[in-house]
Amino acid sequence: MLKLRLSRGGTKKRPVYKVVVADSRFARDGRFIEKVGFFNPLLPKEKKERIGLEAERIKYWLGQGAQPTTRVARILGENELMPMPANGNNPQKAIPKKDRKKEGSEEAKKEEAPKAEAKKEEAPKAEAKKEEAPKEEKK
């Protein structure tokens, strides 16, 4: 399957990406069919030099069935080469990973707490019934 995706270049902690058409089986930074643009995430969003795209070639490859990755789809949507994709929903993203696990277990505890309380309430009632039953037999 053909993909429109980003191929990383640049140095350590200074990424620059090429927008390439590649077979999905090839490595991210490996072999590609054609370079159709670039993306520099370090520049401010207002600068023209941040993104460069060859619109005609991108439209051609989209017509040939190439599927853009989510990041490339957003870049193409911002440049009006295709419809903007729907925003994803990940409410956990803003929470640090170490806290996500704690909250997950706390949520599980919160869900289990009413069940445990219900069992505790049922247990004394059951014990009370057991205690009452022998008293009645003694009379």
LOLUM-633599 format. One line per field, with one value per atom (N, C-alpha, C): residue number from 0; x, y, z. Coordinates in nm, 4 decimals. Example, Ala and Ser with C-alpha at 12.3 -4.5 7.8 and 13.67 -1.06 7.14 Angstrom:
LOLUM-633599
k: 0 | 0 | 0 | 1 | 1 | 1
x: 1.3190 | 1.2300 | 1.3200 | 1.2850 | 1.3670 | 1.2900
y: -0.5690 | -0.4500 | -0.3300 | -0.2250 | -0.1060 | 0.0030
z: 0.7800 | 0.7800 | 0.7800 | 0.7080 | 0.7140 | 0.7870
This chain:
LOLUM-633599
k: 0 | 0 | 0 | 1 | 1 | 1 | 2 | 2 | 2 | 3 | 3 | 3 | 4 | 4 | 4 | 5 | 5 | 5 | 6 | 6 | 6 | 7 | 7 | 7 | 8 | 8 | 8 | 9 | 9 | 9 | 10 | 10 | 10 | 11 | 11 | 11 | 12 | 12 | 12 | 13 | 13 | 13 | 14 | 14 | 14 | 15 | 15 | 15 | 16 | 16 | 16 | 17 | 17 | 17 | 18 | 18 | 18 | 19 | 19 | 19 | 20 | 20 | 20 | 21 | 21 | 21 | 22 | 22 | 22 | 23 | 23 | 23 | 24 | 24 | 24 | 25 | 25 | 25 | 26 | 26 | 26 | 27 | 27 | 27 | 28 | 28 | 28 | 29 | 29 | 29 | 30 | 30 | 30 | 31 | 31 | 31 | 32 | 32 | 32 | 33 | 33 | 33 | 34 | 34 | 34 | 35 | 35 | 35 | 36 | 36 | 36 | 37 | 37 | 37 | 38 | 38 | 38 | 39 | 39 | 39 | 40 | 40 | 40 | 41 | 41 | 41 | 42 | 42 | 42 | 43 | 43 | 43 | 44 | 44 | 44 | 45 | 45 | 45 | 46 | 46 | 46 | 47 | 47 | 47 | 48 | 48 | 48 | 49 | 49 | 49 | 50 | 50 | 50 | 51 | 51 | 51 | 52 | 52 | 52 | 53 | 53 | 53 | 54 | 54 | 54 | 55 | 55 | 55 | 56 | 56 | 56 | 57 | 57 | 57 | 58 | 58 | 58 | 59 | 59 | 59 | 60 | 60 | 60 | 61 | 61 | 61 | 62 | 62 | 62 | 63 | 63 | 63 | 64 | 64 | 64 | 65 | 65 | 65 | 66 | 66 | 66 | 67 | 67 | 67 | 68 | 68 | 68 | 69 | 69 | 69 | 70 | 70 | 70 | 71 | 71 | 71 | 72 | 72 | 72 | 73 | 73 | 73 | 74 | 74 | 74 | 75 | 75 | 75 | 76 | 76 | 76 | 77 | 77 | 77 | 78 | 78 | 78 | 79 | 79 | 79 | 80 | 80 | 80 | 81 | 81 | 81 | 82 | 82 | 82 | 83 | 83 | 83 | 84 | 84 | 84 | 85 | 85 | 85 | 86 | 86 | 86 | 87 | 87 | 87 | 88 | 88 | 88 | 89 | 89 | 89 | 90 | 90 | 90 | 91 | 91 | 91 | 92 | 92 | 92 | 93 | 93 | 93 | 94 | 94 | 94 | 95 | 95 | 95 | 96 | 96 | 96 | 97 | 97 | 97 | 98 | 98 | 98 | 99 | 99 | 99 | 100 | 100 | 100 | 101 | 101 | 101 | 102 | 102 | 102 | 103 | 103 | 103 | 104 | 104 | 104 | 105 | 105 | 105 | 106 | 106 | 106 | 107 | 107 | 107 | 108 | 108 | 108 | 109 | 109 | 109 | 110 | 110 | 110 | 111 | 111 | 111 | 112 | 112 | 112 | 113 | 113 | 113 | 114 | 114 | 114 | 115 | 115 | 115 | 116 | 116 | 116 | 117 | 117 | 117 | 118 | 118 | 118 | 119 | 119 | 119 | 120 | 120 | 120 | 121 | 121 | 121 | 122 | 122 | 122 | 123 | 123 | 123 | 124 | 124 | 124 | 125 | 125 | 125 | 126 | 126 | 126 | 127 | 127 | 127 | 128 | 128 | 128 | 129 | 129 | 129 | 130 | 130 | 130 | 131 | 131 | 131 | 132 | 132 | 132 | 133 | 133 | 133 | 134 | 134 | 134 | 135 | 135 | 135 | 136 | 136 | 136 | 137 | 137 | 137 | 138 | 138 | 138
x: 0.0838 | 0.0000 | 0.0889 | 0.0533 | 0.1285 | 0.0859 | 0.1845 | 0.1584 | 0.2250 | 0.1575 | 0.2196 | 0.2579 | 0.3863 | 0.4286 | 0.5524 | 0.5895 | 0.7065 | 0.8279 | 0.9395 | 1.0669 | 1.1600 | 1.2152 | 1.2924 | 1.4337 | 1.4762 | 1.6131 | 1.6611 | 1.7726 | 1.8250 | 1.9126 | 1.9519 | 2.0399 | 1.9618 | 2.0332 | 1.9715 | 1.9050 | 1.7800 | 1.6987 | 1.6740 | 1.7027 | 1.6760 | 1.6132 | 1.4910 | 1.4335 | 1.3896 | 1.4026 | 1.3474 | 1.2894 | 1.1702 | 1.1029 | 1.0828 | 1.0926 | 1.0550 | 0.9171 | 0.8312 | 0.7031 | 0.7290 | 0.7137 | 0.7483 | 0.6323 | 0.6368 | 0.5470 | 0.6299 | 0.5844 | 0.6609 | 0.5663 | 0.6188 | 0.5451 | 0.5411 | 0.4287 | 0.4137 | 0.5076 | 0.5591 | 0.6488 | 0.7920 | 0.8262 | 0.9617 | 0.9815 | 1.1066 | 1.1390 | 1.1043 | 1.0806 | 1.0403 | 1.1374 | 1.2654 | 1.3661 | 1.4344 | 1.3786 | 1.4412 | 1.3972 | 1.3829 | 1.3527 | 1.2166 | 1.2080 | 1.0810 | 1.0711 | 0.9512 | 0.9273 | 0.9556 | 0.9011 | 0.9174 | 0.9066 | 0.9876 | 0.9787 | 0.8818 | 0.7793 | 0.6778 | 0.6681 | 0.7570 | 0.7539 | 0.8462 | 0.8398 | 0.9187 | 0.8392 | 0.8819 | 0.8162 | 0.9225 | 0.9305 | 1.0269 | 0.9494 | 0.9335 | 0.8518 | 0.9141 | 1.0414 | 1.1078 | 1.0755 | 1.0292 | 0.9946 | 0.8554 | 0.8293 | 0.6946 | 0.5896 | 0.4671 | 0.3599 | 0.3317 | 0.3645 | 0.3344 | 0.4281 | 0.5485 | 0.6493 | 0.6160 | 0.6387 | 0.6158 | 0.7153 | 0.8360 | 0.9419 | 0.9179 | 0.8154 | 0.7865 | 0.7432 | 0.6593 | 0.6056 | 0.6206 | 0.6688 | 0.6754 | 0.6186 | 0.5194 | 0.4535 | 0.4422 | 0.4554 | 0.4322 | 0.2875 | 0.1979 | 0.0545 | 0.0141 | 0.0666 | 0.0270 | 0.0652 | 0.1867 | 0.2326 | 0.1544 | 0.1228 | 0.0454 | -0.0934 | -0.1573 | -0.2898 | -0.2822 | -0.1735 | -0.1558 | -0.1492 | -0.0654 | -0.0483 | -0.1748 | -0.2475 | -0.3752 | -0.4728 | -0.4683 | -0.5504 | -0.5113 | -0.3853 | -0.3364 | -0.3667 | -0.4239 | -0.4625 | -0.3696 | -0.2747 | -0.1846 | -0.2628 | -0.2407 | -0.3100 | -0.2160 | -0.2558 | -0.1691 | -0.1783 | -0.0685 | -0.0720 | -0.1487 | -0.1787 | -0.2597 | -0.1907 | -0.0597 | 0.0132 | 0.0169 | 0.0433 | 0.0479 | -0.0916 | -0.1950 | -0.3326 | -0.3635 | -0.3154 | -0.3364 | -0.2599 | -0.1374 | -0.0583 | -0.1281 | -0.1757 | -0.2448 | -0.3764 | -0.4454 | -0.5700 | -0.5477 | -0.4408 | -0.4086 | -0.3736 | -0.3163 | -0.2804 | -0.3895 | -0.5049 | -0.6246 | -0.6026 | -0.5197 | -0.5014 | -0.5976 | -0.6570 | -0.7586 | -0.8421 | -0.9580 | -1.0373 | -0.9629 | -0.9814 | -0.9159 | -0.9727 | -0.8871 | -0.9383 | -1.0016 | -1.0891 | -1.1549 | -1.0523 | -1.0720 | -0.9811 | -1.0005 | -0.8894 | -0.8970 | -0.9360 | -0.9707 | -1.0083 | -0.9280 | -0.8320 | -0.7524 | -0.7449 | -0.8449 | -0.8449 | -0.7319 | -0.6696 | -0.5606 | -0.4282 | -0.4206 | -0.2944 | -0.2350 | -0.3190 | -0.2700 | -0.2212 | -0.2496 | -0.2113 | -0.0796 | 0.0194 | 0.1449 | 0.1210 | 0.2040 | 0.1831 | 0.1788 | 0.2686 | 0.2711 | 0.1402 | 0.0765 | -0.0501 | -0.1665 | -0.1541 | -0.2618 | -0.2866 | -0.1791 | -0.1939 | -0.2613 | -0.2197 | -0.2784 | -0.4261 | -0.4598 | -0.5997 | -0.6810 | -0.6215 | -0.6920 | -0.7251 | -0.6264 | -0.6515 | -0.7476 | -0.7387 | -0.8324 | -0.9741 | -0.9854 | -1.1181 | -1.1717 | -1.0828 | -1.1256 | -1.1690 | -1.0936 | -1.1305 | -1.2648 | -1.2865 | -1.4134 | -1.5290 | -1.5062 | -1.6116 | -1.6358 | -1.5273 | -1.5405 | -1.5942 | -1.5702 | -1.6098 | -1.7614 | -1.8474 | -1.9913 | -2.0300 | -1.9648 | -1.9944 | -1.9529 | -1.8349 | -1.7859 | -1.8753 | -1.9191 | -2.0087 | -2.1413 | -2.1910 | -2.3161 | -2.3003 | -2.1879 | -2.1623 | -2.1523 | -2.0861 | -2.0728 | -2.2092 | -2.2959 | -2.4300 | -2.5102 | -2.4936 | -2.5652 | -2.5151 | -2.3845 | -2.3256 | -2.3841 | -2.3933 | -2.4530 | -2.5996 | -2.6730 | -2.8125 | -2.8224 | -2.7349 | -2.7351 | -2.6958 | -2.5968 | -2.5552 | -2.6669 | -2.7373 | -2.8473 | -2.9582 | -2.9858 | -3.0877 | -3.0442 | -2.9159 | -2.8655 | -2.8770 | -2.8471 | -2.8543 | -2.9994 | -3.0901 | -3.2308 | -3.2882 | -3.2481 | -3.3023 | -3.2745 | -3.1538 | -3.1318 | -3.2104 | -3.2291 | -3.3035 | -3.4460 | -3.5027 | -3.6393 | -3.6521 | -3.5525 | -3.5555 | -3.5508 | -3.4784 | -3.4653 | -3.5978 | -3.6802 | -3.8076 | -3.8992
y: -0.1175 | 0.0000 | 0.1246 | 0.2215 | 0.3461 | 0.4393 | 0.5055 | 0.5987 | 0.7321 | 0.8385 | 0.9705 | 0.9875 | 0.9957 | 1.0026 | 1.0883 | 1.1104 | 1.1907 | 1.1008 | 1.1452 | 1.0753 | 1.1706 | 1.1265 | 1.2154 | 1.2363 | 1.3595 | 1.3961 | 1.4936 | 1.5599 | 1.6548 | 1.5854 | 1.6615 | 1.6078 | 1.5754 | 1.5272 | 1.4925 | 1.6160 | 1.6030 | 1.7087 | 1.8283 | 1.8153 | 1.9203 | 1.8554 | 1.8021 | 1.7281 | 1.8162 | 1.7619 | 1.8182 | 1.6980 | 1.7121 | 1.5982 | 1.6212 | 1.5125 | 1.5130 | 1.4485 | 1.5031 | 1.4380 | 1.3507 | 1.2194 | 1.1263 | 1.0318 | 0.9765 | 0.8682 | 0.7417 | 0.6468 | 0.5236 | 0.4064 | 0.2884 | 0.1661 | 0.1515 | 0.1115 | 0.1030 | -0.0006 | -0.0924 | -0.1958 | -0.1462 | -0.0330 | 0.0199 | 0.0900 | 0.1002 | 0.1667 | 0.3153 | 0.3752 | 0.5160 | 0.6071 | 0.5910 | 0.6764 | 0.6058 | 0.4952 | 0.4153 | 0.4551 | 0.3542 | 0.3734 | 0.4402 | 0.5320 | 0.5947 | 0.6130 | 0.6377 | 0.6496 | 0.7914 | 0.8902 | 1.0290 | 1.1225 | 1.2269 | 1.3318 | 1.4370 | 1.4685 | 1.5640 | 1.6876 | 1.7008 | 1.8198 | 1.8076 | 1.9086 | 1.9071 | 1.9732 | 1.9502 | 2.0049 | 2.0294 | 2.1535 | 2.1896 | 2.2320 | 2.1433 | 2.1743 | 2.2767 | 2.3089 | 2.4027 | 2.5483 | 2.5751 | 2.7120 | 2.7471 | 2.8767 | 2.9173 | 2.8891 | 2.8686 | 2.8314 | 2.9384 | 3.0634 | 3.1729 | 3.1744 | 3.1184 | 3.1269 | 3.0362 | 3.0880 | 3.0098 | 2.8954 | 2.9136 | 2.8144 | 2.6896 | 2.6897 | 2.5756 | 2.4527 | 2.4753 | 2.3653 | 2.3998 | 2.3040 | 2.3188 | 2.1934 | 2.2108 | 2.0952 | 2.1139 | 2.0046 | 2.0041 | 1.9573 | 2.0538 | 2.0263 | 1.9318 | 1.9543 | 1.8718 | 1.7253 | 1.7015 | 1.5639 | 1.4966 | 1.5719 | 1.5150 | 1.4752 | 1.5626 | 1.5298 | 1.4066 | 1.3969 | 1.2806 | 1.1523 | 1.1527 | 1.0320 | 0.9992 | 1.1003 | 1.0729 | 1.0074 | 1.0526 | 0.9929 | 0.8487 | 0.8159 | 0.6796 | 0.5878 | 0.6414 | 0.5582 | 0.5653 | 0.6576 | 0.6715 | 0.7268 | 0.6681 | 0.7095 | 0.7922 | 0.9147 | 0.9933 | 0.9438 | 0.9559 | 0.9264 | 1.0400 | 1.0241 | 1.1255 | 1.2616 | 1.2645 | 1.3918 | 1.4558 | 1.3785 | 1.4333 | 1.4785 | 1.4064 | 1.4462 | 1.5829 | 1.6069 | 1.7380 | 1.8468 | 1.8172 | 1.9154 | 1.9473 | 1.8445 | 1.8655 | 1.9396 | 1.9097 | 1.9791 | 2.1272 | 2.1587 | 2.2986 | 2.3738 | 2.3041 | 2.3665 | 2.3480 | 2.2999 | 2.2855 | 2.1979 | 2.0931 | 1.9968 | 1.8797 | 1.8660 | 1.7646 | 1.8118 | 1.7514 | 1.7945 | 1.7687 | 1.8590 | 1.8467 | 1.7242 | 1.6350 | 1.5173 | 1.5572 | 1.4731 | 1.4998 | 1.4913 | 1.5737 | 1.5723 | 1.4444 | 1.3885 | 1.2720 | 1.3143 | 1.2184 | 1.2492 | 1.1603 | 1.2191 | 1.1451 | 1.2261 | 1.2141 | 1.2948 | 1.2597 | 1.1436 | 1.1025 | 1.1685 | 1.2304 | 1.2830 | 1.3907 | 1.4717 | 1.5814 | 1.5342 | 1.4100 | 1.3563 | 1.2815 | 1.3106 | 1.2352 | 1.0855 | 1.0045 | 0.8593 | 0.7995 | 0.8451 | 0.7861 | 0.8124 | 0.9270 | 0.9581 | 0.8863 | 0.8551 | 0.7826 | 0.6484 | 0.5770 | 0.4453 | 0.4575 | 0.5575 | 0.5773 | 0.6094 | 0.6991 | 0.7349 | 0.6166 | 0.5386 | 0.4201 | 0.3265 | 0.3068 | 0.2182 | 0.2842 | 0.4175 | 0.4873 | 0.4776 | 0.4905 | 0.4779 | 0.3371 | 0.2412 | 0.1026 | 0.0858 | 0.1465 | 0.1382 | 0.2056 | 0.3211 | 0.3926 | 0.3078 | 0.2377 | 0.1525 | 0.0324 | -0.0206 | -0.1367 | -0.0979 | 0.0267 | 0.0703 | 0.0563 | 0.1055 | 0.0871 | -0.0607 | -0.1422 | -0.2856 | -0.3449 | -0.3048 | -0.3562 | -0.3092 | -0.1815 | -0.1295 | -0.2048 | -0.2328 | -0.3072 | -0.4459 | -0.5114 | -0.6444 | -0.6365 | -0.5299 | -0.5128 | -0.4935 | -0.4175 | -0.3952 | -0.5253 | -0.6035 | -0.7299 | -0.8294 | -0.8273 | -0.9227 | -0.9073 | -0.7864 | -0.7752 | -0.8186 | -0.7882 | -0.8298 | -0.9825 | -1.0466 | -1.1926 | -1.2504 | -1.1883 | -1.2357 | -1.2154 | -1.1039 | -1.0766 | -1.1803 | -1.2154 | -1.3172 | -1.4509 | -1.4836 | -1.6101 | -1.6106 | -1.4957 | -1.4878 | -1.4980 | -1.4357 | -1.4385 | -1.5792 | -1.6493 | -1.7830 | -1.8764 | -1.8838 | -1.9738 | -1.9303 | -1.8021 | -1.7540 | -1.8043 | -1.8026 | -1.8466 | -1.9959 | -2.0737 | -2.2173 | -2.2451 | -2.1648 | -2.1870 | -2.1647 | -2.0771 | -2.0469 | -2.1609
z: 0.0000 | 0.0000 | 0.0000 | -0.0805 | -0.0865 | 0.0263 | 0.0849 | 0.1948 | 0.1660 | 0.2020 | 0.2082 | 0.3538 | 0.3827 | 0.5216 | 0.5383 | 0.6639 | 0.6955 | 0.7117 | 0.6574 | 0.6723 | 0.7460 | 0.8583 | 0.9447 | 0.8934 | 0.9035 | 0.8713 | 0.9772 | 0.9516 | 1.0481 | 1.1511 | 1.2522 | 1.3548 | 1.4810 | 1.5798 | 1.7072 | 1.7686 | 1.8045 | 1.8661 | 1.7740 | 1.6451 | 1.5463 | 1.4229 | 1.4346 | 1.3224 | 1.2064 | 1.0875 | 0.9651 | 0.8911 | 0.8404 | 0.7777 | 0.6285 | 0.5515 | 0.4111 | 0.4033 | 0.3202 | 0.2918 | 0.1701 | 0.1875 | 0.0803 | 0.0498 | -0.0700 | -0.1091 | -0.0988 | -0.0179 | 0.0026 | 0.0183 | -0.0056 | 0.0230 | 0.1748 | 0.2281 | 0.3742 | 0.4364 | 0.3560 | 0.4090 | 0.4266 | 0.3636 | 0.3744 | 0.5080 | 0.5516 | 0.6775 | 0.6696 | 0.7852 | 0.7915 | 0.7157 | 0.7431 | 0.6799 | 0.5625 | 0.5212 | 0.4160 | 0.2770 | 0.1934 | 0.0524 | 0.0337 | -0.0600 | -0.0928 | -0.2432 | -0.2920 | -0.4354 | -0.4837 | -0.4099 | -0.4529 | -0.3342 | -0.3335 | -0.2322 | -0.2846 | -0.2053 | -0.2510 | -0.1614 | -0.0641 | 0.0193 | 0.1386 | 0.2259 | 0.3492 | 0.4609 | 0.5840 | 0.7028 | 0.8086 | 0.8571 | 0.9600 | 1.0856 | 1.1839 | 1.3015 | 1.3957 | 1.3768 | 1.4673 | 1.4346 | 1.3134 | 1.2760 | 1.3270 | 1.3517 | 1.3961 | 1.2881 | 1.3301 | 1.2375 | 1.1325 | 1.1613 | 1.0686 | 0.9483 | 0.9606 | 0.8531 | 0.7355 | 0.6142 | 0.4922 | 0.4798 | 0.5322 | 0.5187 | 0.6037 | 0.6869 | 0.7749 | 0.6939 | 0.5924 | 0.5113 | 0.3638 | 0.2856 | 0.1411 | 0.0772 | -0.0094 | -0.0709 | -0.2218 | -0.2947 | -0.4392 | -0.4605 | -0.4722 | -0.4744 | -0.5876 | -0.7078 | -0.8224 | -0.8012 | -0.7533 | -0.7325 | -0.6194 | -0.5152 | -0.4043 | -0.4524 | -0.5314 | -0.5860 | -0.6765 | -0.7537 | -0.8400 | -0.7559 | -0.6519 | -0.5706 | -0.4919 | -0.4467 | -0.3798 | -0.4785 | -0.6043 | -0.7094 | -0.7392 | -0.7183 | -0.7405 | -0.6217 | -0.5150 | -0.4012 | -0.2814 | -0.2822 | -0.1668 | -0.0481 | 0.0676 | 0.1896 | 0.2769 | 0.3176 | 0.4056 | 0.5498 | 0.6227 | 0.7660 | 0.8341 | 0.9616 | 1.0311 | 1.0320 | 1.0572 | 1.0611 | 0.9235 | 0.8202 | 0.6844 | 0.6427 | 0.6826 | 0.6507 | 0.7110 | 0.8330 | 0.8958 | 0.8211 | 0.7803 | 0.7050 | 0.5727 | 0.5028 | 0.3759 | 0.3968 | 0.5057 | 0.5373 | 0.5646 | 0.6365 | 0.6650 | 0.5379 | 0.4396 | 0.3122 | 0.2067 | 0.2468 | 0.1629 | 0.0404 | 0.0550 | -0.0531 | -0.0396 | 0.0777 | 0.1032 | 0.2220 | 0.2466 | 0.3622 | 0.4932 | 0.5872 | 0.7174 | 0.7895 | 0.8413 | 0.9124 | 1.0463 | 1.0955 | 1.2240 | 1.3361 | 1.4375 | 1.5514 | 1.6315 | 1.6781 | 1.7642 | 1.9051 | 1.9899 | 2.1272 | 2.2204 | 2.2874 | 2.3840 | 2.5130 | 2.5995 | 2.7215 | 2.8173 | 2.8009 | 2.8889 | 2.8498 | 2.7331 | 2.6829 | 2.7731 | 2.8355 | 2.9184 | 3.0546 | 3.0892 | 3.2199 | 3.2062 | 3.2925 | 3.2858 | 3.3000 | 3.2342 | 3.2326 | 3.3718 | 3.4599 | 3.5941 | 3.6675 | 3.6419 | 3.7067 | 3.6408 | 3.5109 | 3.4419 | 3.5077 | 3.5408 | 3.6021 | 3.7378 | 3.8159 | 3.9480 | 3.9355 | 3.8438 | 3.8273 | 3.7785 | 3.6908 | 3.6420 | 3.7564 | 3.8474 | 3.9596 | 4.0580 | 4.0729 | 4.1613 | 4.1067 | 3.9747 | 3.9142 | 3.9341 | 3.9205 | 3.9430 | 4.0877 | 4.1805 | 4.3222 | 4.3465 | 4.2796 | 4.2958 | 4.2464 | 4.1346 | 4.0808 | 4.1718 | 4.2297 | 4.3167 | 4.4536 | 4.4976 | 4.6312 | 4.6534 | 4.5626 | 4.5865 | 4.5935 | 4.5106 | 4.5136 | 4.6473 | 4.6952 | 4.8230 | 4.9365 | 4.9315 | 5.0353 | 5.0340 | 4.9157 | 4.9051 | 4.9664 | 4.9407 | 4.9973 | 5.1488 | 5.1996 | 5.3445 | 5.4091 | 5.3414 | 5.3948 | 5.3922 | 5.2882 | 5.2782 | 5.3822 | 5.4070 | 5.5014 | 5.6422 | 5.7010 | 5.8348 | 5.8373 | 5.7312 | 5.7253 | 5.7269 | 5.6494 | 5.6436 | 5.7793 | 5.8449 | 5.9776 | 6.0787 | 6.0703 | 6.1621 | 6.1446 | 6.0215 | 5.9953 | 6.0539 | 6.0393 | 6.0944 | 6.2463 | 6.3075 | 6.4534 | 6.5011 | 6.4273 | 6.4671 | 6.4527 | 6.3517 | 6.3280 | 6.4460 | 6.5001 | 6.6129 | 6.7381 | 6.7582 | 6.8750 | 6.8704 | 6.7494 | 6.7357 | 6.7663 | 6.7326 | 6.7583 | 6.9064 | 6.9861 | 7.1291 | 7.2008 | 7.1547 | 7.2210 | 7.2072
